[in-house]
Amino acid sequence: MQDEEDGRHYTFDYTHIVTEGFRTLHTGERVRFHIAPADTWRAEFVIRLNQPSPEAFYG
């Protein structure tokens, strides 16, 4: 993903997504995250800013 403020790119895997249910993100979703202290290119604690409702996917 790319940080809007500084333009840097960060990587993460599904284990770093904080959510209930399936740990997935869709292209263009806005998130917030922490930068891992050991790897400045890795994001952790990735949280969606707008949680979609289940009806959007299963309704």
N, C-alpha and C positions, 0 to 999 in steps of 0.2 A: 504494500500500500504506500501511498505518497502523503507526506505531511503537507497540508495546505500552506502552513506558515513558512517553513524553510525549504520546501521542495525536495527534501531527502526522502529516499525510499527505504522502507522497512519490510522485513519478512516475518512471518509467523506461521504456525500450523494450527490445526483445529483445536489442539489441547490448550491453546492460549486464549481461546474465545470464552468469555464469561457469559453464560446464558443458561436458561432451562431448556431441556429438550435437545434437539439436534444442534450441533455446533457448526453452523454454516453462516456465511455472509454472501451477499450478492454484489456484483459489480456496481459501484456507485453508492453503496450504503455508507453513511457517515458513522464514524466510530471515534472513540477516544482510547488511548492506550498509554502504557508506561514503556519507557525504553529500558531494556535489560541492562543491569549494571556491568555485566561481564562482556556483553556484545552490543556495541552501540548501533548496530544495524538490525537488531532483533527487537520486535515489539512483544510485549507480554501484557496480560490483563486487558485484552481487547474487548471493549464493551460497545454494543450498538447504541447510537444516540436515539434512534427511533425504532423501538421494538415493533415489528409487524404483528398484527393480530392473527391468530390461527385461521380465522375465516378467510383471510387474504390468500392463503395457500390451500385450505381444505374445505372452503365454504361452497 
